[in-house]
Each structure stands twice: as structure tokens, then as C-alpha cells.
Amino acid sequence: MLAQDLNRFSYLTAEDVVYMYLGGTIYSVNLMSGEASEVARGLSADELAVSESGSRLAWQEEDGKVIRVMDLKSGRTDEIRAGQGGTLKVLGFVGSDLVYGLAAADSDIVENGRVTGTAMYALEIVSDTMEVATRYEKDGLYITDVTISDSRVHMRRIAKSGGGYADVDEDTLVCNEEIGGEASSGIGWFASDERRRVYFVQVDQGIESGRRIRLLTPRKMVAEEANTVEMAGGEQSGELVFCAYGRGRYLGCSRNFTEAVGMAYDAMGMVTDENGRVVWNRVNRGNIRTLGDVEAQAAGFASILREFDGTRRMDDGSLILDCRGLSIPQILYFIDRGNLVAGYTEGGAYLLIYGFDPYNISVYDPASGSTFKMGLNDSEAYFKSFGNDFICVFQRN
């Protein structure tokens, strides 16, 4: 976890000051004095963006009302404030240029009780001098699901339709910012059966035969003083964190449960919460399971779904899990552990999955009170047509 945070952001300035992201907090550590201070705290990973060189970073504050932009080379910090009734969203960097979205305060995209995105009415790109280099805005269209690849900004566009939004198409911004590879310039690699990937330095001229390269390393290092830096505990964002493990090692963590399952799935692994409690396991599942008294359980499930607004922990320690995007084979683990799974269908209606065998799943329709079976392949295709929109109340038995 420490390595993942430091890979997310760490930077050493020419003045021997290290900036790093640890546990939701951005720290500044002076290597000469040993003093540490907090730059920002309570950040989730998706609220922080770092430039390719690592020398510029941006993060959200005040519930998206403010974006702070810090240039670590110059030590300058700027801020971008949302207009009246608006919010801002950090999206990433193209080179050293910051990309962010603008949205109205009521622009959340809500599907079956939880926020699945933000409908941004415009996108802006600002240079390292904080001047707006590009503004993208189309009348009647909104932007969501932005991804940045090299010098291209890919956007999914939607439009209002009835009481919600409907997909329109995708668009791409091609930026003028040059994306260089200076950090790895002159470094090459080749594949080796014995050493896997071997890196080498490309020199400007050939080395004469017989000449040897001297490698100087110290035989002994002595620390004349204890170089221990005391850092105050960071403050997490308060959201649940899910950790993925597989093949005997830690694979990563995410606040998105479906993303954590995706990390563990191919590694035949498992997912835990931040306290180490196993929440999902690919291999620890039986072949047959049917839950009893499904009608009584369905009544309690219905009251939970009416108040559902996303993954959270309840007072009794059980979890309401947003499993949107998981497949039928992946959600069967919960049923094997004695938990119902709700799968949304058309118009906010849902079905409850309460059993399975090697060929079918058992389904309860709370609207009609009927039960029936669906073949595994048929059920996969059916729920996939509605976005694999599953919810589970997980109780450890």
C-alpha cells in the first residue's frame, strides 16, 4: 500500500524537499532539516492529478468548489474557483497542462439510487502559467467519462433525455502540448530468458575494445545522526477501501468494489475491506446453494434499496455493496455466503438472485412474488443488457 501511494505521487525538488502522497495526505519533507508538514489531507486518489514529470499536481477541495494547482519547481500554488452554484472536477494532465471539468451543482448522474458520474457542461485546459489554452463546450451536450492518453483527451458525450441522460457519441481533443520522454531518453531494454527485462544505457559513441567501465560503490555507510522524520497520521477521505490480493501478494486497492474484484479475478484472488475482512473470494465457493425464506428476506432488502445511495457500511457492520459491472459468476460468491443479490432490470425494477447450481440461477421477482430459474448463459446475457447492475448486502456469516 505504501508503494502504491508513493508511485501515485512522489517528487524530489532541487532544494532537497520531498513531496509525497501517503494515506490520503500530501506531505512535504525537508531532507536537510527533517521537518515534515502537510500540504493537503483527506484526499482520495481520484481527487488528485499529477503531471507526467511529477512536478505539477492538482487536487480538489471544498467539495469541488476549489482546485489547487502546485508547481513544485517554482514552489508556486494557484487556485481555480468554481462560479456561483458550480463545481469543478480534476481530470488529469496533458504534459504540464491541467485538464478539469466544470459542472452545475445538481449535475450528478444518478442510476438506481447512486451517483455514477457527473454531467460536465464544459472542459478547460490551462497551461503552466494558468492561462486557459482550450475550452470545450457544446450547446445541449454534456461530458462524462474523460480519459487522457498522451496528447489526446477522450470524452464520452451525453444529452438530457426525459428525467435523465442518454448517450450521444464520443469526441476527442488533440492538444498541442508535446509529450516527451526525457526521463527515459537514452535508456533501452531487451528481453532475456534468464533476467527477464534487461535495461541498458545508449551511449553516443562506441566503447573501445578492452576498456573497462569502473563501478564505484562504498564499502561502508555510517549514519552520524538518526534521520527519522516524524509524520502526523494522514486523514483518509472516510470512504471504504477494498484491497485485492492474488497469487500470494497485494495487488492494489480501490474505493470502487467492482474495480477491486477486477484486480483479483484473473489472479484467482480475493478482496478484503480496509480491516482485512474477506468480502469476496474467487475460489472459495461451492457448486450449489439455495437460500431459504426468500420472501421474508426480500421485504428487508426492499427497505434497504429504497435508501441505497452507494457502497457503505451499516451500523451492524454489514456492507451495502455497489456491484455494478460484475458478472453473474462473480456475484454468485455472495449467494454462497448466504446473501441475496439484487439485479436491476428495466425502469428501476429488480430481481433477486437467491440460488444457483452448475447450470442455472434461482430468481425471485418481488413485483409478482414468483420464482423461476434461468440458465447461466441466458442470465449472463440478460443482466448484461441492463449493465450488470447488481447490489448486495454482505453480512459475514
C-alpha positions as CSV (number, residue, x, y, z in Angstrom):
1,M,0.0,0.0,0.0
2,L,2.9,2.3,0.8
3,A,4.5,1.6,-2.6
4,Q,1.2,2.2,-4.4
5,D,0.8,5.6,-2.8
6,L,4.3,6.7,-3.5
7,N,4.0,5.5,-7.1
8,R,0.9,7.6,-7.3
9,F,2.9,10.7,-6.4
10,S,6.4,11.5,-5.0
11,Y,8.8,14.2,-6.2
12,L,12.2,15.5,-5.0
13,T,12.9,19.2,-5.7
14,A,16.3,20.8,-6.3
15,E,16.1,22.2,-2.8
16,D,16.1,18.7,-1.3
17,V,12.4,18.8,-0.4
18,V,10.4,15.6,-1.0
19,Y,6.7,15.8,-1.7
20,M,4.7,12.6,-1.4
21,Y,1.2,11.1,-1.2
22,L,0.5,8.8,1.7
23,G,-2.8,7.6,3.0
24,G,-4.8,10.5,1.6
25,T,-2.4,13.2,2.7
26,I,0.2,15.1,0.6
27,Y,3.3,15.6,2.7
28,S,6.3,18.0,2.3
29,V,9.5,16.7,3.9
30,N,12.7,18.8,4.1
31,L,15.6,16.4,3.9
32,M,18.1,18.8,5.4
33,S,16.1,19.8,8.5
34,G,14.0,16.6,8.8
35,E,10.8,18.7,9.2
36,A,7.6,17.4,7.7
37,S,4.4,19.3,7.0
38,E,1.0,18.6,5.4
39,V,0.2,20.3,2.1
40,A,-3.3,18.8,1.8
41,R,-5.2,16.0,3.6
42,G,-8.4,13.9,3.2
43,L,-7.8,13.2,-0.5
44,S,-9.0,10.2,-2.4
45,A,-6.8,9.1,-5.3
46,D,-9.4,10.3,-7.9
47,E,-9.3,13.8,-6.4
48,L,-5.5,14.2,-7.2
49,A,-3.9,14.6,-10.6
50,V,-0.1,14.6,-11.2
51,S,1.7,15.7,-14.4
52,E,3.9,13.2,-16.3
53,S,7.1,14.8,-15.0
54,G,5.7,14.7,-11.4
55,S,6.5,18.4,-10.9
56,R,2.9,19.7,-11.1
57,L,-0.1,18.4,-9.2
58,A,-3.7,19.5,-8.7
59,W,-6.3,18.5,-6.2
60,Q,-9.9,19.3,-5.2
61,E,-11.0,21.0,-2.1
62,E,-14.3,22.3,-0.5
63,D,-16.5,19.6,-2.2
64,G,-15.3,20.5,-5.7
65,K,-15.6,24.3,-5.3
66,V,-11.8,24.8,-5.5
67,I,-8.9,23.2,-7.4
68,R,-5.4,23.9,-6.1
69,V,-2.5,23.7,-8.5
70,M,1.0,23.4,-7.2
71,D,4.2,23.8,-9.3
72,L,6.9,22.1,-7.3
73,K,9.8,23.5,-9.3
74,S,8.8,27.1,-8.6
75,G,7.0,26.5,-5.4
76,R,4.0,28.4,-6.7
77,T,0.5,27.4,-5.7
78,D,-2.6,28.7,-7.7
79,E,-6.3,28.1,-7.2
80,I,-9.2,27.8,-9.6
81,R,-12.6,28.6,-8.1
82,A,-16.0,27.5,-9.4
83,G,-18.6,30.0,-10.3
84,Q,-21.7,30.6,-8.3
85,G,-23.6,27.3,-7.9
86,G,-21.0,25.3,-9.8
87,T,-18.4,22.6,-9.1
88,L,-15.0,21.6,-10.6
89,K,-13.6,18.2,-11.2
90,V,-9.9,17.4,-11.6
91,L,-9.4,15.1,-14.7
92,G,-5.7,14.9,-15.3
93,F,-2.7,16.4,-17.1
94,V,-1.6,16.6,-20.7
95,G,2.1,17.2,-20.3
96,S,2.2,20.1,-17.9
97,D,-1.3,21.4,-18.8
98,L,-4.1,20.7,-16.3
99,V,-7.4,19.3,-17.6
100,Y,-10.5,19.9,-15.5
101,G,-14.3,19.9,-15.9
102,L,-17.0,22.4,-15.0
103,A,-20.4,21.3,-13.8
104,A,-23.5,22.7,-12.2
105,A,-24.2,21.8,-8.5
106,D,-27.1,19.5,-9.5
107,S,-25.3,17.7,-12.3
108,D,-24.8,14.2,-10.7
109,I,-25.9,11.3,-12.8
110,V,-28.0,9.0,-10.6
111,E,-28.9,5.5,-11.6
112,N,-30.9,3.2,-9.4
113,G,-30.1,5.2,-6.2
114,R,-26.5,6.0,-6.6
115,V,-24.3,8.6,-8.3
116,T,-22.5,7.0,-11.3
117,G,-20.9,10.1,-12.8
118,T,-21.0,13.9,-13.3
119,A,-22.5,15.7,-16.3
120,M,-20.0,18.4,-17.0
121,Y,-21.1,21.2,-19.3
122,A,-17.6,22.3,-20.3
123,L,-13.9,21.2,-20.1
124,E,-10.9,23.5,-19.8
125,I,-7.2,23.0,-20.3
126,V,-4.9,25.5,-18.5
127,S,-1.2,25.9,-19.2
128,D,1.6,26.1,-16.6
129,T,1.1,29.9,-16.5
130,M,-2.6,29.3,-15.5
131,E,-3.9,30.6,-18.8
132,V,-6.8,28.9,-20.4
133,A,-5.4,27.3,-23.5
134,T,-8.5,25.4,-24.6
135,R,-12.2,25.4,-23.6
136,Y,-14.5,22.7,-24.9
137,E,-18.3,23.3,-24.7
138,K,-21.2,22.3,-27.0
139,D,-24.7,23.5,-26.6
140,G,-27.1,20.9,-25.2
141,L,-24.3,18.3,-24.7
142,Y,-22.6,17.2,-21.5
143,I,-19.2,15.5,-20.9
144,T,-18.6,12.4,-18.8
145,D,-16.0,9.6,-18.5
146,V,-12.9,11.5,-19.6
147,T,-9.7,9.6,-20.2
148,I,-6.4,11.1,-21.2
149,S,-3.9,9.3,-23.4
150,D,-0.7,11.1,-24.4
151,S,-1.8,14.3,-26.0
152,R,-5.4,13.3,-26.5
153,V,-8.4,13.9,-24.3
154,H,-11.2,11.3,-24.9
155,M,-14.7,12.3,-23.8
156,R,-18.0,10.4,-23.7
157,R,-20.8,12.9,-24.5
158,I,-24.4,12.7,-23.3
159,A,-27.6,14.7,-23.5
160,K,-30.6,15.2,-21.3
161,S,-33.4,12.7,-22.1
162,G,-36.6,12.7,-20.0
163,G,-35.5,12.7,-16.4
164,G,-32.0,11.5,-17.1
165,Y,-29.3,11.4,-19.7
166,A,-28.7,9.4,-22.9
167,D,-25.5,8.6,-24.7
168,V,-24.8,10.7,-27.8
169,D,-21.3,9.8,-29.0
170,E,-17.6,10.3,-28.2
171,D,-15.3,13.1,-29.1
172,T,-11.5,13.7,-28.8
173,L,-9.4,16.8,-28.2
174,V,-5.9,16.7,-29.7
175,C,-3.7,19.0,-27.7
176,N,-0.6,20.9,-28.9
177,E,1.3,20.1,-25.7
178,E,4.4,18.0,-26.6
179,I,4.6,14.8,-24.5
180,G,8.3,14.0,-24.2
181,G,10.1,11.1,-22.8
182,E,13.1,13.0,-21.5
183,A,13.3,10.9,-18.3
184,S,14.0,7.7,-20.2
185,S,15.9,9.2,-23.1
186,G,18.8,7.0,-24.0
187,I,17.6,4.0,-22.0
188,G,16.8,0.9,-23.9
189,W,15.9,-2.7,-22.9
190,F,15.9,-6.2,-24.3
191,A,14.2,-9.5,-23.2
192,S,16.4,-12.1,-21.5
193,D,15.2,-15.7,-20.6
194,E,17.4,-15.6,-17.5
195,R,17.0,-12.0,-16.3
196,R,13.6,-11.1,-17.8
197,R,13.9,-7.4,-19.0
198,V,17.4,-6.0,-19.1
199,Y,17.9,-2.3,-19.4
200,F,21.0,-0.6,-20.9
201,V,22.3,2.9,-21.5
202,Q,22.6,4.1,-25.1
203,V,25.9,6.0,-25.5
204,D,26.7,8.5,-28.2
205,Q,29.8,6.6,-29.4
206,G,31.2,3.1,-29.3
207,I,33.4,1.9,-26.3
208,E,36.9,0.8,-27.4
209,S,37.6,-2.9,-27.0
210,G,39.5,-3.7,-23.9
211,R,38.3,-0.7,-21.9
212,R,36.5,-1.5,-18.7
213,I,33.8,0.5,-17.0
214,R,34.6,1.4,-13.4
215,L,31.8,0.9,-10.9
216,L,32.4,2.7,-7.7
217,T,30.4,1.7,-4.6
218,P,31.0,2.5,-0.9
219,R,32.1,-0.4,1.3
220,K,30.6,1.1,4.4
221,M,28.0,3.8,5.2
222,V,27.8,5.4,8.6
223,A,24.8,7.5,9.9
224,E,26.1,10.1,12.3
225,E,22.6,11.0,13.4
226,A,19.2,9.4,13.5
227,N,17.5,10.6,10.3
228,T,13.9,9.8,11.4
229,V,11.1,12.0,10.2
230,E,8.0,12.1,12.3
231,M,4.9,12.4,10.2
232,A,1.5,13.0,11.7
233,G,-1.1,10.5,10.7
234,G,-2.9,11.3,7.5
235,E,-6.6,11.6,7.3
236,Q,-8.4,9.3,4.9
237,S,-11.5,10.5,3.0
238,G,-13.8,8.4,5.1
239,E,-14.8,6.1,2.3
240,L,-14.5,2.3,2.4
241,V,-11.3,0.9,0.8
242,F,-11.2,-2.5,-0.8
243,C,-7.9,-4.3,-1.2
244,A,-7.2,-7.0,-3.8
245,Y,-4.8,-10.0,-3.3
246,G,-3.8,-12.8,-5.6
247,R,-1.0,-15.3,-6.1
248,G,0.2,-14.6,-2.6
249,R,0.7,-10.9,-3.0
250,Y,-1.0,-7.5,-2.6
251,L,-2.3,-6.3,-6.0
252,G,-3.8,-2.9,-5.2
253,C,-6.7,-1.1,-3.6
254,S,-9.7,0.9,-4.7
255,R,-12.8,2.6,-3.3
256,N,-14.7,1.0,-6.1
257,F,-15.6,-2.6,-5.2
258,T,-16.0,-3.7,-8.8
259,E,-12.5,-2.4,-9.7
260,A,-11.0,-4.3,-6.7
261,V,-12.7,-7.5,-7.9
262,G,-11.3,-6.9,-11.4
263,M,-7.8,-6.8,-10.0
264,A,-8.2,-10.1,-8.1
265,Y,-10.2,-12.1,-10.6
266,D,-7.5,-13.2,-13.1
267,A,-5.1,-13.8,-10.2
268,M,-7.6,-16.3,-8.6
269,G,-7.6,-14.0,-5.6
270,M,-9.7,-12.3,-3.0
271,V,-10.9,-8.8,-1.9
272,T,-10.9,-7.5,1.7
273,D,-12.1,-4.3,3.3
274,E,-9.6,-2.0,5.0
275,N,-9.7,-4.1,8.2
276,G,-8.7,-7.3,6.4
277,R,-12.1,-8.9,6.4
278,V,-12.7,-11.0,3.3
279,V,-15.5,-9.6,1.3
280,W,-15.1,-11.6,-2.0
281,N,-13.1,-14.7,-3.0
282,R,-13.0,-16.3,-6.4
283,V,-12.0,-19.8,-5.4
284,N,-13.9,-20.2,-2.1
285,R,-17.3,-21.0,-3.4
286,G,-19.4,-24.2,-3.6
287,N,-21.3,-25.6,-6.7
288,I,-24.8,-25.5,-5.3
289,R,-26.6,-23.1,-2.9
290,T,-30.2,-22.1,-2.3
291,L,-31.3,-19.6,0.3
292,G,-34.4,-20.3,2.2
293,D,-37.3,-18.0,3.2
294,V,-36.5,-15.7,0.3
295,E,-39.8,-13.8,0.6
296,A,-39.1,-12.7,4.1
297,Q,-35.6,-11.6,3.2
298,A,-36.9,-9.7,0.2
299,A,-39.0,-7.5,2.4
300,G,-36.0,-6.3,4.4
301,F,-33.9,-6.0,1.2
302,A,-36.6,-3.7,-0.4
303,S,-36.3,-1.2,2.5
304,I,-32.5,-1.1,2.1
305,L,-32.7,-0.5,-1.6
306,R,-35.1,2.5,-1.1
307,E,-32.3,4.3,0.8
308,F,-29.4,3.0,-1.3
309,D,-27.0,5.7,-2.4
310,G,-23.8,3.8,-2.9
311,T,-21.4,1.4,-1.1
312,R,-21.3,2.0,2.7
313,R,-21.0,0.3,6.0
314,M,-24.1,-0.1,8.1
315,D,-24.4,0.2,11.9
316,D,-24.3,-3.5,12.4
317,G,-21.1,-3.9,10.5
318,S,-22.6,-5.3,7.3
319,L,-21.8,-3.8,3.9
320,I,-24.1,-2.5,1.2
321,L,-22.0,-3.2,-1.9
322,D,-22.4,-1.5,-5.3
323,C,-21.6,-4.4,-7.5
324,R,-22.4,-2.7,-10.8
325,G,-20.2,-4.1,-13.6
326,L,-19.7,-7.6,-12.0
327,S,-20.8,-10.7,-13.9
328,I,-23.1,-13.4,-12.9
329,P,-20.2,-15.9,-12.0
330,Q,-18.6,-13.1,-9.8
331,I,-21.7,-12.3,-7.8
332,L,-22.5,-16.0,-7.0
333,Y,-20.0,-15.8,-4.2
334,F,-22.4,-13.7,-2.1
335,I,-25.2,-16.1,-2.5
336,D,-22.9,-19.0,-1.4
337,R,-22.2,-16.9,1.7
338,G,-26.0,-16.6,2.4
339,N,-26.6,-13.1,0.9
340,L,-29.2,-12.1,-1.6
341,V,-28.2,-10.2,-4.7
342,A,-30.4,-7.7,-6.5
343,G,-30.1,-7.3,-10.2
344,Y,-31.8,-4.2,-11.7
345,T,-33.8,-4.6,-14.9
346,E,-35.9,-2.0,-16.8
347,G,-37.3,1.1,-15.3
348,G,-35.8,0.7,-11.8
349,A,-37.4,-2.8,-11.3
350,Y,-35.2,-5.6,-10.0
351,L,-34.9,-9.3,-9.5
352,L,-33.4,-11.1,-6.5
353,I,-31.0,-13.9,-7.1
354,Y,-31.2,-16.4,-4.2
355,G,-29.6,-19.7,-5.5
356,F,-27.5,-21.4,-8.1
357,D,-26.4,-24.8,-9.4
358,P,-23.9,-25.8,-12.2
359,Y,-26.5,-24.9,-14.8
360,N,-29.0,-22.3,-13.5
361,I,-29.6,-19.5,-11.1
362,S,-32.7,-19.2,-9.0
363,V,-34.6,-15.9,-9.2
364,Y,-37.3,-14.2,-7.2
365,D,-39.5,-11.5,-8.7
366,P,-40.7,-9.2,-5.8
367,A,-43.2,-7.5,-8.1
368,S,-45.1,-10.7,-8.9
369,G,-44.0,-12.9,-6.0
370,S,-43.0,-15.6,-8.4
371,T,-39.8,-17.7,-8.5
372,F,-38.1,-19.2,-11.5
373,K,-34.8,-20.5,-12.9
374,M,-32.6,-19.0,-15.6
375,G,-29.8,-20.8,-17.4
376,L,-26.3,-19.4,-16.6
377,N,-25.6,-18.3,-20.1
378,D,-29.1,-16.8,-20.6
379,S,-28.9,-14.9,-17.2
380,E,-25.5,-13.5,-18.1
381,A,-26.8,-12.1,-21.4
382,Y,-30.0,-10.9,-19.7
383,F,-28.4,-8.9,-16.9
384,K,-25.6,-7.7,-19.2
385,S,-28.2,-6.0,-21.3
386,F,-29.1,-3.9,-18.3
387,G,-25.5,-3.0,-17.5
388,N,-24.9,-5.8,-14.9
389,D,-26.3,-3.5,-12.3
390,F,-26.1,-5.6,-9.0
391,I,-26.4,-4.7,-5.4
392,C,-25.6,-6.9,-2.4
393,V,-26.0,-6.6,1.4
394,F,-23.0,-8.5,2.6
395,Q,-23.2,-10.0,6.1
396,R,-20.4,-12.2,7.3
397,N,-21.8,-15.5,8.5
